[in-house]
Amino acid sequence: MALSKEIITRIISNTKNVRLMFIIMSFTVLCLSVYTNVVLSQYVNSEARNIVERLKATAVAATSLVSGAELDSYRDAEDTKLPSYQKLKRKLRVFAKNMNVTYVYYMRILDGKIQYIIDNDFDEKTRVGLDTSLVDISIEHSVAGAFAGQITCDDVEGDSEGWEGMISAYAPVYSAGGVVTSAVGIDINDAQIIASSQKMINIAGLQVLAIGLVIASGLVCLWGYQLAANSASEANRSKSDFLARMSHEIRTPMNAIIGMSELAVREYGKPEGLDFIAEIRQAGTNLLSIINDILDFSKIEAGSLQISEALYNTASLLNDVTAIIQVRIKGKPIRFISEIDSALPTALEGDQIRVRQILLNLLSNAVKYTREGFVKFIVSGERTGDGRINLTFKVADSGIGIKNEDIAKLFGNFVRVDQKRNMSIEGSGLGLIITRSLCNAMGGDITVESEYGKGSVFSATITQLISDDQPLGDIDKKLDVAPMSANVRFTTPNARVLIIDDIATNLMVIKGLLAPYEMNISTCLDAREAIDLIKKESFDIVFMDHMMPGMDGIEATHAIRALDGKYFKEVPIIALTASAISGMRDMFLQNGFSDYLAKPVEIPKLNGIIERWIPKEKRVKRKNGADTSGTRAAGADACGAASEIGLDIEGLDVSQGIIMTGGTLKDYISVLELYCSDVDKRLEVLRGTPDENGLKSFITQVHSIKSASASIGAAALSEAAALLEAAGGRSDIEYIRENLGFFYQNLIATTGRIKAALSEKSANTSKRQVSDHRESLQLLKNALSEENIGGIDKILADLNEEELDAATRDSLSKISDLTLVGEFKEACAIAEKLVQ
């Protein structure tokens, strides 16, 4: 539909306003870019510190590549010709490449001097080895520190002590008896720091270029407006061409701004202070979406919209769309329900990009105009008999709805209905007309039914070619995702629950998620111990981890079901698994489980398990207005609480972690402490590549770390563990060998950051709590000096009722123990430190 002359005339009359808006926009972009550069420069300064930590972690990882015994077997120049020596040299070369370092080498002390044993270098001019001259250790202070059992690194602000232009880190290599027999060295070229600074300069240059493009595109737009003013009689004919040109001109710099913001986040992506860049990226993405709508609309009007047909996977497309929408729903009290016909063909032929655009337009509108309630996505199909299928997509919501008189206007150009009510919602007003045009181009249409104030149902149909008519099956996406703040409807104080998992972190998470039900909960870290407990006591539900060392969950369930008695045959056993792939449910049911629950545990699914298996006679209905804070209402509240105490850990999505561990920061911090303890216990298994005999144990350990990492919000670690687990499952030792070192390094670095953050928080909390309870602590000190046992017990009892940090509570526990054995002076000294 062409714009009327009246509208064109109105646009021309507003040219002065357009110029003013252009000037304001250019100035704003300039200011934002300058501020972004200031933020980025602050993070460049931290690059050197990051390099030091990375080098040290790499040196530690390199200690597991070769044993002290093997290194000790190489003694003179003739040993360099041994096949094992050359094989080790190639192994070091692969390690250096994977870890992005220049040199990796091993040394020993011989007659008070450094003897180089082997390195990764094959260049005869620069390599070192058993035939290289000895080096005086007195000039290599950092190397001497490694032989003393320390992990050391040269100062990144100067040249390293033996190799100009290199930065080096060193770590000790121990013998089987725990004695330092050699040391490993890691070198990188200090040009990496220079390159890091150069990235900052390049990004700044790109920003300047983007500003120039914004200004240039604005001038082009103004020039176009001026042409329109001089030739108003030709406005209708040239309007579509102008829109297309303007969209392309503006989209170029917008893509540059979004790309630079993304680059900045990747290069300097520390959580603190980067909210600004994220806002730039989000604002740019929103603006680009509007520009794309204008461009698509201009193509439609010009008759140049193309539908490109290609083969695509049905499940992949639908999974992708639902995943995107769930991210957009995050934090809103909206239930997302997806129902996908399992009889749909596995593969179709059509324009996957345009089908995706249709679905995202409809679903995004439903999310935008629904403040609470639900959004339902239904996909079905009807085969036509000629190798095609008519697909129907229905999107229903409980949103604000549409007035009857406005429904006819929905598919008009640049139309947004109920403007006063929807003024805060972004959009171009072109989404539905574009969606209808795309449906029409694919042999279908779009219809709408709505009741004002109660919701709407949009139905879109398209025709696609069938490429693979194999039924899609259950793609495990029939989701019913309730808002995280949903309250439980009943408690079960008389119900008994047993949780078995070899990861203490997972035990605490599930126990915390079950807390709102006020159950009597028992836990076990071992399957055999759990079987003995089940023989002695009666439980209403047993949550059984799937993969555990020794006896796994399936073997334990078989053992329980084989016991004599009706109880052992019928007790509900729920499988806990981090392998939530299609078909797993059937596998568990066939092996004696009653149901299964995927890790990390989602609250709505856990609630469904409880409602399904806890007997009705053991349920106590919550009273109206009862306190349901135990349900751990998460979402925005969790985010707010996290920033309130300053818990910010690189590599962890703290807000998501709080949600997954029960919704309170206190529980989340407890889970983080357990996570670090669990990982420390498993590090030894992950130090070196497993052989065939150790592969099963290795798979179990990375499987456990995968689920625990997901629970605390460490998505990247969880994904890396999943890849190692999958490699173990297919016996791909080569993949494990190449990637385990990097995973091990990241695991150590992550737990290190967690421990540092918790230590800092604990110190701050301890100072505040000691200040809050200073009077009580002073009374405790006085009672201890007077050896007043009655007074000591009363004060300790009162303090233990307060919410205290772990360090303070540990000190009070020591005081209590010392008092019991009459060591009042030592106890008084501890109290004195607390008061100070």
Residue, then its C-alpha position, 0 to 999 in steps of 0.5 A: m500500500a502506497l503512502s498518501k501525498e498527505i503523509i509525504t507532505r507531513i514528512i517534508s514539513n518536519t524536515k527541521n525536526v528530523r535534522l535536530m533529531f539527527i544531531i542529538m542522535s550523533f552527539t549521543v552515540l559520540c558520548l556513549s562511544v567515549y564512555t565505552n573506551v574509558v570502561l574498556s581501558q580499565y579492563v586492559n590494565s587487568e590483562a597482565r594479571n590475567i596472563v600471570e594467572r593463566l601461565k601459573a595454571t598452565a604450568v600446574a597442568a603441565t606437571s601432569l603431562v609426564s611423570g617425575a620417573e620418566l623425566d628422571s630416566y633421561r640423563d645424557a645427550e644420547d637419550t634424546k635419540l630414544p623414540s620415547y623422548q621424541k614422542l614426549k617432545r611431540k606431546l609437548r608441542v601439542f600441549a603448547k599449541n592447545m594452551n596457546v603458549t610458546y614454550v613448555y620445557y622441563m629442568r632438573i638441578l645438576d651440580g648446583k646448575i640447571q640442566y634442561i631435559i626436554d622442550n617442545d621446540f624442534d628448531e635446532k637454533t632455539r631448542v634446549g635439551l640434555d645436550t644444552s649447556l648448564v645454566d647457573i641457577s643463581i640468576e634464575h630466581s623464579v626457577a629456584g622457587a619452583f625447585a623449592g615447591q613454589i609456583t612462580c612467575d616472572d614480572v610481566e612488566g619487565d623481561s624474563e630472567g633468561w630469555e629476553g621478551m619472554i614471560s615465564a611461569y614455573a611449577p614443581v614436578y614431584s616424584a611418587g614419594g612427594v619429592v621435587t625432582s624437576a620443574v616445568g617452565i612455560d613461556i609466552n612472548d610478551a607481545q601478547i600484552i602489546a597485542s591486548s593493548q592493540k585490540m583496545i586501539n582497534i576497537a576505538g578505531l572501529q568506534v570512530l568509524a561507526i560514528g562516521l558511518v552514523i553521521a554519513s547515513g544521517l546525511v544521506c537520509l537528510w539528502g533523501y528528505q530534501l529530494a522528496a521536498n523538491s519532488a513531492s509529486e514523485a513521492n509515491r513512486s519513489k517511497s519504497d526505493f527510499l525506504a530500502r536505501m535508508s534501511h541499508e544505510i542505517r543498518t550498516p553502522m548499526n551492525a558495526i555498533i552491535g558487532m563492536s559491543e559484542l567484541a568488547v564483551r568477549e574481549y573484556g567480558k568481566p561482569e563488573g562495569l560492563d552493563f553499559i556495553a550490554e545496554i548498547r548492544q541491546a539497544g542496537t539489537n532493538l533498533l536493528s530489528i525495527i530497521n529490518d522490519i522496514l527493509d522487509f516491508s519495502k521489499i514486500e511493497a516493491g515485490s522483491l521479497q524472495i523465498s529460498e527453499a532448502l532442506y532443514n531439520t524440523a526439530s532443530l528449528l522448533n527447539d531453537v525458536t522455543a529456546i529463544i522465547q524462553v530466554r525472553i520470558k526469563g524473569k517474567p511470571i509467564r508459563f510457557i507451554s509447547e505442544i509439538d505434534s510427534a507425527l510431523p516429518t523429521a525434515l522439510e524443505g522451505d525457507q527456514i529463515r522466513v519460517r523462523q521469522i514468522l514464529l519469532n514474530l508471533l511468539s515475541n508479540a505474545v511475550k511482549y503483550t502478556r504481563e503474567g499468565f501463559v504463552k502456549f505454542i502449538v505446532s501441527g500438520e496435515r499432509t496433502g498427499d502430493g509430498r507437501i504438508n500444511l503446517t499450522f502454528k498457533v500461539a495463544d496467550s493470556g495477555i491484554g487482548i485486542k478490541n473487536e474494532d481493532i482486529a481488522k486494523l492489525f494487518g495494516n501498514f505502520v499500525r499499532v492498536d490501543q496506543k495509549r495502553n501499549m505506548s511503553i512497548e517497543g516495535s515498528g508496527l510492521g511485524l504482523i503485516i510482514t508475517r502475513s505476507l510471508c505466510n501468503a508467499m508460502g501458500g498460507d495465511i494468518t488469522v486471529e481470535s481475541e477477547y479484550g483483557k483476556g488474551s489472544v490466539f494467532s494461527a498461521t499456516i504455511t505449506q512446506l515440501i516433505s524431505d524426510d517423512q519419518p515421524l518426528g517423535d517426542i523431541d522432549k520439548k513438551l514444556d510446561v515451564a512455570p514461573m520460578s516464584a510459584n508457591v507450593r500448594f501443600t506441605t508434607p511434614n510427615a513424609r520421609v524422603l531419601i536422596i542419594d548422590d555422590i556429589a554433596t553439592n547436588l544433595m544440598v541443592i535438592k534438599g534446599l529445593l524440597a525445603p518448602y515442603e517441610m519434609n523429613i529428609s535423609t541423604c546418602l553419598d553412597a548407593r550401598e549405604a542407601i540400600d542398607l538404610i532403605k532396609k531399616e527405614s521406610f521412605d515415601i520417595v527415594f531420589m537416586d542419582h544415575m551415575m555414581p562411582g562403585m554401584d551406580g543408580i541402576e544397579a542400586t535400584h535393581a538391588i532394592r527391587a530384588l529385596d523381599g517385600k511389597y514395600f521394596k517393589e513399590v517404593p517410588i524411586i526417582a532417577l536423578t540424571a544429568s543426561a536428559i536426552s530423548g528416550m532416557r525416561d523409558m530406559f529408567l522405567q524399564n530398569g525399575f525406576s518410577d520416574y525421572l528428574a533431570k539435573p540441574v533440577e527445575i522447580p516446576k518439574l520437582n513440584g510435579i514429582i512431589e504432587r505425583w508421588i507423595p500420598k494425599e493423606k500426608r499432604v497438609k494444605r497451606k493456609n491462605g496467606a501462609d508464608t511461602s518464602g521457603t519456595r525461594a522466589a527467585g528471578a529479579d529478587a535473587c538478582g537484587a540480593a546478589s548485587e546487594i551483598g556484592l557476590d560477583i564471580e567471573g564465569l558464573d551466572v550468579s542469578q541463575g545459580i541462586i534460582m537453581t539452588g533454591g532461590t536464596l543467597k544463603d543456600y547458594i553460598s553454602v552450595l558454592e562452598l560444597y562445590c569447591s570441596d567436591v571439586d578438590k576431591r576429584l582433581e586427582v582423577l582429572r590430572g592425567t588422561p585416563d587409560e581404558n581401565g580408568l575410563k569408567s571412573f573418569i566418565t562418572q567424575v566429569h558427569s558429576i562435575k557437569s551437573a554440579s557446575a550447571s546447578i551453580g550457574a557455571a554453564a561453560l564448565s558444565e558444557a566442557a564436562a559434557l563434551l569430555e563425558a561424551a568423549g569418554g562414552r565413545s572411548d575417544i582418548e585422543y579428544i580427552r588428552e587434547n582437552l582435559g588439560f584446558f578443562y582442568q585449568n579452568l576448573i581450578a581457576t573457577t574454584g579459585r575465584i569462588k573461594a576468593a569471592l566467598s572469603e571476601k564476603s565472609a570477611n565483610t560479613s564477619k566484620r559487620q556481624v561482630s559489630d552487631h553482636r559486639e556487646s554479646l561477645q564482650l559479655l562472653k569474654n567476661a564470663l570466660s575470664e570469670e569461668n562463669i559456666g552458666g553465663i557462658d552457656k546462655i550467651l553461646a546459646d543466644l549467639n547460636e540463634e543469630e545468623l552468623d557467618a561460618a568463621t564466627r560460628d566456627s570460633l564460637s564452636k571452638i570456645s564451646d569445646l574448650t570450655l567443656v575441657g576447662e581451657f578457659k584462658e584459650a577460649c577467652a583469647i579466641a573471644e578477645k580476637l572476635v571482640q577486636 
